[in-house]
Amino acid sequence: MSHISVNKSNKIKKSKARIAFEIFNYIFLTVFGILCLLPMLHVLFSSFSDPNWLNTQSGLILWPKGFNVEGYKRVFSNQQMIRGFLNTFVYVGASTAIGMVLTIIGGYVLSRKNLLWGNAIMFMISFTMLFNGGIVPLYMVVQKLGMLDTGWSVILPTCLSTFNLIMMRTAFAGVPDSLEESAKLDGAGDLIIIFQVMLPLVKATVATVALYYIIGSWNSWFPAAMYIKDRALYPLQLVLREILILNDTTSSSTSGDLAANADIFRQLVKYCTIIVSSAPMLVIYPFVMKYFKSGVMVGSIKG
């Protein structure tokens, strides 16, 4: 009886400890979530506030005052902003498409056990995650290939990620070899095996890798700043940099009405620009989130 009571007391103690731990987790994560949400709410509500009132505020803004959409009108009437949006969509789409094709094919090839010198190739690929030639040699390569001041200088040099390639390779390696053998017996070629047999089985990893490529390309600004001088080819992030850092809320292509009273609307336009540039990623992310956890786990690097 004493043994049973001890076990019961242990269960009760563990239960109380578990409850305390869960309460602490809920409180901590709730507070942490609020702290992460506050800056987003501040920017969102500021973008809908009266510009004169906004210029007098210095703390957090948790509700808009003098609700108006004048800032968004000015942002979307800025031709440089619209051109930056279009350029970014082209860069992100092309970079992601090329990167996904290379990552899927490369991951499949590297996952095959009969690949000649497979370990040596993987070592050389993994080595690039730790060391690279540097900015100057990369710039010289882009220059020699004639890609300076073109969209290709933003798309090609960064379209393939070593981390994503390794994650895709690991996902393909987890697919049973018998499926590939069966497909070959039915006369399927390598491309059919990759895209019709293997790819549907690792779609969670594919979605995760695609999300990494999209977000990475969308947020990228340094390659464009280094290779592109023509403002007509600027991606959205470079336009955003000019507005936020250089305080340039107008451009040479904007109308005279937009330039009028620029100082009054300067802060408002900054907040509106942040919302406009972040909105596409906030819309895409929930649709890919359901694949994200399983995709990372399936494609994680195994020892």
C-alpha positions as CSV (number, residue, x, y, z in Angstrom):
1,M,0.0,0.0,0.0
2,S,2.8,2.4,0.8
3,H,4.4,1.6,-2.6
4,I,1.1,2.6,-4.3
5,S,0.7,5.8,-2.3
6,V,4.3,6.8,-3.2
7,N,3.5,6.2,-6.9
8,K,0.3,8.2,-6.6
9,S,2.1,11.0,-4.8
10,N,4.8,11.0,-7.6
11,K,2.1,11.2,-10.2
12,I,0.4,14.0,-8.4
13,K,3.7,15.9,-8.1
14,K,4.6,15.3,-11.8
15,S,1.1,16.5,-12.7
16,K,1.5,19.7,-10.8
17,A,4.9,20.3,-12.2
18,R,3.6,19.7,-15.7
19,I,0.8,22.1,-15.1
20,A,3.1,24.8,-13.8
21,F,5.4,24.3,-16.7
22,E,2.6,24.6,-19.2
23,I,1.3,27.8,-17.5
24,F,4.8,29.3,-17.6
25,N,5.0,28.4,-21.3
26,Y,1.7,29.9,-22.2
27,I,2.5,33.1,-20.3
28,F,6.0,33.4,-21.8
29,L,4.9,32.7,-25.3
30,T,1.9,35.0,-25.1
31,V,4.2,37.9,-23.8
32,F,6.8,37.1,-26.5
33,G,4.1,37.0,-29.2
34,I,2.7,40.4,-28.1
35,L,6.2,41.9,-28.1
36,C,6.7,40.6,-31.7
37,L,3.3,41.9,-32.7
38,L,3.6,45.4,-31.3
39,P,6.1,46.7,-33.9
40,M,3.8,45.4,-36.7
41,L,0.8,47.0,-35.2
42,H,2.7,50.2,-34.7
43,V,3.6,50.4,-38.4
44,L,0.2,49.3,-39.6
45,F,-1.8,51.9,-37.5
46,S,0.8,54.6,-38.2
47,S,0.2,54.1,-42.0
48,F,-3.5,54.9,-41.6
49,S,-3.0,57.9,-39.3
50,D,-3.1,61.7,-39.9
51,P,0.3,62.8,-41.1
52,N,0.3,66.0,-39.0
53,W,-0.5,64.1,-35.8
54,L,1.9,61.3,-36.7
55,N,4.8,63.8,-37.0
56,T,4.2,64.8,-33.3
57,Q,4.4,61.2,-32.0
58,S,7.5,59.6,-30.6
59,G,6.1,56.4,-28.9
60,L,4.2,53.3,-29.9
61,I,1.0,53.9,-31.9
62,L,-1.6,51.3,-31.1
63,W,-4.6,52.8,-32.9
64,P,-4.8,55.2,-35.9
65,K,-5.9,58.7,-35.4
66,G,-7.6,60.7,-38.2
67,F,-8.0,57.6,-40.4
68,N,-6.9,58.2,-44.0
69,V,-5.3,56.4,-46.9
70,E,-3.4,59.3,-48.4
71,G,-0.1,57.7,-47.7
72,Y,-1.1,54.6,-49.7
73,K,-2.3,56.8,-52.6
74,R,1.0,58.5,-52.7
75,V,2.9,55.2,-52.6
76,F,1.0,53.7,-55.4
77,S,1.2,56.9,-57.5
78,N,5.0,56.7,-57.2
79,Q,6.1,55.3,-60.5
80,Q,9.5,54.2,-59.1
81,M,7.6,52.1,-56.4
82,I,5.4,50.4,-59.0
83,R,8.4,49.7,-61.3
84,G,10.3,48.3,-58.2
85,F,7.3,46.0,-57.5
86,L,7.3,44.7,-61.1
87,N,11.0,44.2,-61.1
88,T,11.0,42.3,-57.8
89,F,8.2,40.0,-59.0
90,V,10.3,39.2,-62.1
91,Y,13.5,38.7,-60.1
92,V,11.8,36.6,-57.4
93,G,9.9,34.5,-60.0
94,A,12.8,33.8,-62.2
95,S,15.3,33.2,-59.4
96,T,12.9,30.8,-57.6
97,A,12.0,28.9,-60.8
98,I,15.7,28.4,-61.8
99,G,16.7,27.7,-58.2
100,M,13.9,25.1,-57.7
101,V,14.8,23.2,-61.0
102,L,18.5,23.1,-60.1
103,T,17.8,22.2,-56.5
104,I,15.4,19.4,-57.3
105,I,17.6,17.9,-60.1
106,G,20.8,18.3,-58.1
107,G,19.2,16.9,-54.9
108,Y,18.0,13.8,-56.7
109,V,21.4,13.2,-58.4
110,L,23.3,13.7,-55.1
111,S,20.9,11.3,-53.3
112,R,21.7,8.4,-55.5
113,K,23.9,5.8,-53.8
114,N,25.6,4.8,-57.1
115,L,26.8,8.4,-57.9
116,L,30.5,8.3,-58.9
117,W,32.6,10.3,-56.4
118,G,29.4,11.2,-54.5
119,N,31.1,11.9,-51.2
120,A,33.8,14.1,-52.8
121,I,31.2,16.1,-54.7
122,M,29.1,16.6,-51.5
123,F,32.2,17.7,-49.7
124,M,33.0,20.4,-52.3
125,I,29.4,21.5,-52.3
126,S,29.2,21.7,-48.4
127,F,32.6,23.5,-48.4
128,T,31.0,26.5,-50.1
129,M,28.7,27.0,-47.0
130,L,31.8,27.9,-44.9
131,F,34.1,29.5,-47.5
132,N,33.7,31.5,-50.7
133,G,35.7,33.6,-53.0
134,G,34.5,36.9,-51.6
135,I,32.7,39.9,-53.1
136,V,35.5,41.2,-55.4
137,P,35.9,37.9,-57.3
138,L,32.2,37.5,-57.6
139,Y,31.8,41.0,-58.9
140,M,34.6,40.3,-61.5
141,V,32.8,37.1,-62.6
142,V,29.5,38.9,-63.1
143,Q,31.4,41.7,-65.0
144,K,33.2,39.2,-67.3
145,L,29.9,37.5,-68.1
146,G,28.4,40.8,-69.2
147,M,25.6,40.8,-66.6
148,L,26.4,44.1,-64.9
149,D,23.4,46.5,-64.9
150,T,21.0,43.7,-66.0
151,G,18.4,41.7,-64.2
152,W,20.5,38.6,-64.6
153,S,23.1,39.9,-62.2
154,V,20.4,39.7,-59.5
155,I,18.9,36.4,-60.6
156,L,21.7,34.0,-61.5
157,P,24.5,34.5,-58.8
158,T,22.2,33.7,-55.9
159,C,19.6,31.4,-57.5
160,L,21.0,28.3,-55.9
161,S,21.4,27.7,-52.1
162,T,23.7,25.0,-50.8
163,F,21.6,24.6,-47.7
164,N,18.4,24.1,-49.8
165,L,20.3,21.6,-52.0
166,I,21.4,19.5,-49.0
167,M,17.9,19.6,-47.6
168,M,16.4,18.4,-50.9
169,R,19.1,15.7,-51.2
170,T,18.2,14.4,-47.7
171,A,14.5,14.3,-48.5
172,F,15.1,12.3,-51.7
173,A,17.4,10.0,-49.9
174,G,14.5,9.1,-47.6
175,V,12.4,7.7,-50.4
176,P,12.6,3.9,-50.8
177,D,14.8,2.7,-53.6
178,S,12.2,0.2,-54.6
179,L,10.0,3.0,-56.1
180,E,12.8,4.1,-58.4
181,E,13.5,0.5,-59.4
182,S,9.9,-0.1,-60.2
183,A,9.6,3.0,-62.3
184,K,12.7,2.0,-64.3
185,L,11.3,-1.4,-64.9
186,D,8.2,0.3,-66.4
187,G,10.5,2.2,-68.8
188,A,10.5,5.6,-67.0
189,G,13.5,7.9,-67.6
190,D,15.3,10.0,-65.0
191,L,13.1,13.1,-65.5
192,I,9.9,11.1,-65.2
193,I,11.2,9.5,-62.0
194,I,12.1,12.8,-60.5
195,F,9.0,14.8,-61.3
196,Q,6.3,12.2,-61.4
197,V,7.5,9.5,-58.9
198,M,9.8,11.2,-56.4
199,L,8.6,14.8,-56.2
200,P,5.1,14.1,-55.0
201,L,6.5,12.2,-52.1
202,V,8.7,15.1,-50.9
203,K,6.2,17.9,-51.7
204,A,6.5,19.2,-48.1
205,T,10.2,19.8,-48.5
206,V,9.7,21.3,-52.0
207,A,7.2,23.8,-50.5
208,T,9.7,24.7,-47.7
209,V,12.6,25.1,-50.1
210,A,10.4,27.3,-52.4
211,L,9.4,29.4,-49.4
212,Y,13.1,29.9,-48.5
213,Y,13.9,30.9,-52.1
214,I,11.0,33.3,-52.3
215,I,11.7,35.1,-49.0
216,G,15.4,35.2,-49.7
217,S,14.9,36.8,-53.1
218,W,12.2,39.1,-51.9
219,N,14.3,40.5,-49.1
220,S,17.5,40.7,-51.1
221,W,18.9,44.2,-51.9
222,F,22.7,44.0,-51.7
223,P,23.3,42.2,-55.1
224,A,21.1,44.8,-56.8
225,A,22.9,47.7,-55.0
226,M,26.2,46.2,-56.1
227,Y,25.5,45.3,-59.7
228,I,22.7,47.7,-60.9
229,K,23.0,51.4,-61.5
230,D,20.0,51.9,-63.8
231,R,17.1,53.0,-61.6
232,A,14.6,51.5,-64.0
233,L,16.0,48.0,-62.9
234,Y,15.8,48.7,-59.2
235,P,14.0,46.0,-57.1
236,L,11.5,47.0,-54.5
237,Q,14.0,46.7,-51.7
238,L,16.3,49.3,-53.1
239,V,13.4,51.7,-53.6
240,L,12.4,51.0,-50.0
241,R,16.0,51.6,-48.9
242,E,16.0,55.0,-50.5
243,I,12.7,55.9,-48.8
244,L,13.7,54.7,-45.3
245,I,17.4,55.5,-45.1
246,L,17.9,58.3,-47.6
247,N,14.6,60.0,-46.8
248,D,13.7,60.1,-50.5
249,T,9.9,59.9,-50.6
250,T,9.7,61.2,-54.1
251,S,11.5,60.3,-57.3
252,S,12.4,62.0,-60.6
253,S,9.5,60.2,-62.2
254,T,6.8,61.3,-59.7
255,S,4.3,64.0,-60.3
256,G,4.4,67.5,-58.9
257,D,1.4,66.8,-56.7
258,L,3.3,64.0,-55.0
259,A,6.3,66.2,-54.4
260,A,4.2,68.9,-52.8
261,N,4.2,69.0,-49.0
262,A,6.7,66.1,-49.0
263,D,8.0,66.9,-45.6
264,I,4.5,66.5,-44.1
265,F,3.9,63.1,-45.6
266,R,7.5,61.8,-45.2
267,Q,6.9,59.7,-42.1
268,L,3.5,58.5,-43.3
269,V,4.9,57.4,-46.7
270,K,7.7,55.4,-44.9
271,Y,5.1,53.4,-42.9
272,C,2.9,52.8,-45.9
273,T,5.9,51.6,-47.9
274,I,6.9,49.1,-45.3
275,I,3.3,47.7,-45.2
276,V,3.1,47.5,-49.0
277,S,6.5,45.8,-49.4
278,S,5.7,43.3,-46.6
279,A,2.2,42.4,-47.6
280,P,2.9,39.8,-50.3
281,M,5.1,37.7,-48.0
282,L,2.5,37.9,-45.2
283,V,-0.2,36.7,-47.7
284,I,1.9,33.8,-49.0
285,Y,3.3,32.5,-45.7
286,P,0.1,31.1,-44.2
287,F,-0.5,28.9,-47.3
288,V,2.9,27.4,-47.1
289,M,3.1,27.1,-43.3
290,K,1.3,23.8,-43.2
291,Y,4.2,22.2,-45.1
292,F,6.9,24.1,-43.3
293,K,7.4,22.0,-40.2
294,S,7.2,18.6,-41.9
295,G,9.3,19.8,-44.8
296,V,12.1,21.0,-42.5
297,M,12.0,17.7,-40.5
298,V,12.0,15.5,-43.6
299,G,14.8,17.4,-45.2
300,S,16.9,17.9,-42.1
301,I,20.5,17.0,-42.2
302,K,21.1,13.5,-40.7
303,G,24.4,12.6,-39.1
